[in-house]
Amino acid sequence: MSTNRYDQVKKRVLAGSDMDYFGICPSSVLEGEPAGHRPSDLLPNAKSIIVYGRKLIDGTIQAKFRAIEDGRSNTAGSYNAHSFVLSLNHLCMKQTYEIAQYLEKTFGCYAMPLTNNVIQAVEPEGLPAPFFADPYRAGLPIDIYKAAAAAGIGELGWNHRVITPDNGPRVYMCAIVTSLKFSKYDSPYSGKKLCDPEKCHVCSTKCPVHALDAEKYTEVEVAGKTYKLGKLDVNGCGVACFGFRKSLNPRTKVEVAEDHPSDEALAKAIDFNYKHPAGQTLDHLSMSNCDWCLLYCPVGNWEKTFKDRGLTKG
């Protein structure tokens, strides 16, 4: 069984749970993360991280284009509910539980399902943040995007998201830390370069609050591969993602005028949003009011899928 367990798990995840992406990396690749966010901190006998996910529905992407480009705010709910916040989030939570249960029943191992979105992070460390902008301030246990990169699903992009060859950053990733050891693991993506900040600055130029720098960056090493991530102002990103401007979220009851607000200013807006009835949603603080760096990223047949069909002005 040990020689075939990789294929067994892969078949269960892709066919049994109808996932679009799959990869497994040794848990050791994230043991250099901050204390409290290492796989062994979460599961003392951790051996592997199983990463998987789904592509976002093209129809919800174009619905967000209608909201941004045509001012049809009533279509934004299609994206918010069915891409990150509600439907897909809850669907993947259910499937993650079922996959973890399958692992424990089949192999007699320990399987710890990971929270995969800020909606599930009940004790954020400091201020809440968009999960891709600062996963640990968002309260996530590990950086799933780094695990996805280590497992060969894609590469880390300038916009701090995992970029896949076929769908760019328009994917939703999940993961399980397990004590199960595999005879083989996936390697980091080694195909054609996906994110090329020397030629493309779509994510930084499209950012409505100028939170992502076009030239300054930080280097991140994952599983022996180095990625350049654009310098990102997390609080500015929060203003956009949480919709703290009428231009981004017509229903907001709070405005943050600064592109780069202080922790205090952002905390005040968040506190007001929590207390105001109109600001309440099932995830308590919606973070899908922006995502322009995901929507407009040209990687993954974006032009053929959206622009050539008249679904976006680009």
N, C-alpha and C positions, 0 to 999 in steps of 0.2 A: 504493500500500500504506500510505503514511504516514497517510492520512486514515481508514483503516479498521482500523489496527492495534489500537486500543483495543477495538473489537468482536471482533476476532480473538482477542485475548488473553482477553477476558472469556468468550467461548464456550469456549475451551480449558480455562479454569480451572473454570467452573461445570459445563459438560457433560462435558468430558474427564476431569476429576478429581472430579466429583460434589461440588463444594463448595457450601455454602449461602450464603456471603457473599463479596463481591468489591468492591474499590475500588482506585483508583490515585491517589496524590498525588505532587506534585513532591518530590524529595528535599530541596529547600531548606527545607521546613517543619520539618525536624529539624536544621538546621545550627546552631541555637542551643543544642543539647544539650552536655553536658560533653565536653571533649576526649577523643578516643578512642571516642566514641559518636555521632559525626556520620556521616552517610552517606558523605561524602567522605573520612573517615578509613578507612572500610572498603573503598570503591571510589573511587579518585581522580576518575574521570570519571562519577560517579553523577549520574543525571538524574531517576530516578523510583523510587518504592517501590510495589510491587504487594502488596496486602494481601488475604488471603482466609482462609476458615475454615469450620468446621463447628459445628453445634449439638450440644450434648451429648445423649445418648440419654435420653429421659424415664425409661426403666426403670432406668437407673443412678442417676438422681437419687432416685427413690423407694426404691431399695435403700439409699441412704445415710440416708434418713429412717427406715428400719427399724432401722438400726444406732443412730442417735441417739435416736430416740423409743421404740423397743421393746427396745433393748439387744441386738439380734441382730447381734453383731459379725461373724458369719460372712457377712453380706451386704455388709459394707463393701468387701470385695475386688472386688465387681462394679463399684463406683464407682471405686475406686483403679486397677484394671487397665484399665477400659474408658473412663474419662473423661479422665484426664490423664497417668497414669504410663506405661502400657504400650501397649495396643492403639492408641489414637488418636494417641499421640505418635509411635509408629513408623510408622503408616500415613501421617501427615502428613509425616514426614521423607521417606518414599519418594516421595510425590506432589510434594513441593517440589522434589526432585531432578529429577523428570521434567518439571515445569513449567519449571525453569531451563534444562534441556537443550533443551526445545522453543523457548524464547526465543532461545537462542544459535544453534540450527540454522536457525530461521526468519528471524530478523532480523539475524544477524551481530553481535549486541551482546554485552556482558558481563552475566552474571547471577550474583549472589552469593546463594545460599540462606542464610537466617539461622537460627540456632538459635532455637527457639521455646518452649523450656521449660528449667527448671533442670536437667532430666535430661541435657541436652546441653551444659551450661556446665561445661567441664572445668577452667577456671581462674578461679574466682570471685574478685572483688576484695574481699578481706576475708572476713567470715563469709558463708556461704550464707544466702540469704533467700528467702522466697516471691516468685516472680517479679513478681507484681502489687504487692507491698508495697514492693519496692525492686529494680527490674529490673537495675540496674547492680551492686549488691552481689551479686545472684544470678549475675552473670557474663554477662548477655545483651548482645549487641553494640549493639542499639538498643531503645528502648521501643516494642514493637509495638502496644501499646494506644494510644499517642499517634498512631502512624501510622494505625491503624484509625479513630481519631476524625477525623483530617485527611482521610481518604479517604471519609468519610461513612457508615461502617458503623454507627456509634452515637455515644454521647457518654460522656465519662469520668464515672464516678459517685463518690459519696461513699466507696464502698468500694474505690476505686482500680482498679476494673475497667472494661472497656469494656461499656457497657450498650446492648443492641440493642432495637429496638421490639418484636420478636416473641418473643424468648427471654431478655430481660434480660441478665444477665451469664453465662448458661449456654451459653457459646460457647468455642471453641478457635481462636485466631488464629495465622496464619503470615504470613511476608512474604519478599519477595525485593527486594534492591537491584539496580538495573540501570542500565546506561548508555543504555538505550533511552528516547528522548524521545517523548512522545505529543502529539497535536494538541489533546487535551482531557483534563482531569483532573476528578476528583470533588471536590465541595465538602463541607465539614463538614455533619453532620446538622443540619437546620433544621426538623424537624417538631415535634410536640408534646413538651413537656419530659418527659423520661423519669425522671430522678432528681431528686426534690424533697425535699431534706433538711429543709425547713421543715415538711413534713407527715409525712414518713416517717423513722423512725430504726431501722428493722428491723435493718440491718446492724450498727449500733453496740450496740443492746440485745441482740442475739443472740450477739454475740462472747463466747465462753466464758472468755476471759482479759482482757476489757475493754481490748483493744488499740486499739480505734477510738473516738475521742472523738465524742460526740453533738453538740457545739457548736463546738469549735475546728476550724479548717480552714486549708488553704493553697490559694492560687489558682494555677492552671496555665493558661498560654496556649498554645494549639495552633492554628496556621493562622488566627490572628485571632479565635479564639473562646476565652473564658475559662471555666474550670470550677472548681468548688469541690470539693476532695478533703478528707475528714475527716482530722484529725491522727491519724496511725497510728504506734504503737510497733512498729517492725519486729521487735525481739527478742521482744516479747510475741506477735506474730503468728507468729513462728517456733516458739515453744513449742507453739502449737496445731497449726499445719500439719505440723510434724514429729512430732506426737503424743507429746510428752515428758510426758504425764500418763496414768495408768491410765484416767481418766474419758474420755479421748479415744481412747486406743489401748491396749486391754487387754494387748497383747503387748509393750508397750515395756519395756525393761530399765533405763530411766533416768527419773527424776522431776525436774522443775524446778518448784518450788513457787511461785516469784515470778511474778506477772503481767507484770512488766517487768524481766526479768533483765539483768544487765550483759553486756557482750561476753564477759567472761571466763567467766561462769557458762554462757552459751549455748555457747561454744566447748568447754567441758569436756563438756557433754552430747553435743554433736555428735561429739567425739573418741571418747567412750565408745561411742556408737552405731555408729560406723564399725568399731571394733575388736571389738564383740560379734557373734558369729555370728548371733544372733537379730535383730540390727538390720540385717543385710545384705539388700538387695533388688537387683533388676536396675538400679535407678537410684541405688543406694548410699545414698540418703537420701530416703525417701518424704516427699512434702509434701502428701498428700491426706487427712490425718487430720482436717482441720477443714472449711474452705470454707463455713462456715455463712452468711457474708455473700453467697455465691453461691447457696446452696441456698434460702434463705428470702427473697431479694429478690423483691418482689411484681410487678416489671415483667415484661412479656412473657407475659401470660395465665397467670400463676402460679396464681392462685386457681382458675380454671376447669380447668387442667391437673392440679393436685395436690390442693388443699384440698377443692374441691367433690366430688371423687371419693373422698374418705376416705383419701388417700395420705399426708396429713400433718395434724398437729394445729395447725400454724401457729405 
